């Protein structure tokens, strides 16, 4: 059906083989598949070869260089009648009635939407691609810019079709119990994320260093801060509970810069440093020789505004670590230290 509509929308009485290949979204190198598609359209009296245009030179799968488009556009009156029979949700804006050509162009999409809206039983929302496959038999239709534009004109929302967008970056998390009010700990590094997950899963921890937590999220270094609104999208994906995020990363310029950028690109969320975790790192770092940070970025940048909840001595220590470009990695807190609570 979509091929007919696209041929109608092409707006000419004939079409070149090159343009037809593009219209069919066919691979020009796959000559057999292209030959089969075009032959099917010819057999269905949708296309007719223009024989004096010459052939493509392929003896096994010969195609003509031009084809006549035989299908004719339906009358506006007939199309308007079809529009009036659509589901009320597809008619409420009046867009299709006033843009009959758009209806004809996208009729295959509209017919699938119409069938879905009439038959759909209330159920749990599923992902965009899952719903696309359910409605159209193809998983990427709802990603198509033209289809998105059509849905906007029709004011058909995600809730109308019962789907959600999975986050572009899906954070690895462990949340034993979903609640409407959550405190989630974001860990910059994988090892400590895994260890806290282990503590929660195996040892049934519900708090860490005296702070109640409901789950742990792997921030994966810069991944948590690189995409604007990544955490906002993640919260929306969970159903928009009230979430307090506690951030815990390395003690170095890069670690605190990741926190700052994460907070800046998710400014609608409550994101705080996990002070008790950093305190434990400071405590254990007193007796070791600190390694140099691998990052020379952010030299001269002050992070003092992030340290207001630390004691004066702790602030002094943190500022010295950053000024000297040293590193205290999260891995200083092993599973053994975590399990001591």
Buried (B, 14 or more C-beta within 10 A) or exposed (E): EBBBBBBBBBEEEBBBBEBBBEBBEBEEEEBEEBBEBBEEBBEEEBBBBBEEBEEBEEEEBEBBBBBBBBBEEBEEEEBBEBBEEBBEBBBEBEBBBEBBEBBBBBBBBBEBBBEBBEEBEEEEBBBBBBBBBBBBEEBEBBEBEEBEEBBEEBEBEBEBBBBBBBBEBEBBBBBEEEEEEBBBBBBBBBBBBBBBBBBBEEEEBEEBBEEEBBBBBBBBBBBBBBBEBBBBBBBEBBEEBEBBBBBBBBBBBBBBBBBBBBBEBBEEBEBBBBBBBBBBBBEBBEEEEBEEBEBEEBEEEEBEEBBEEBEEEBBEBBBEBBEEBBBBBBEBBEBEBBEEE
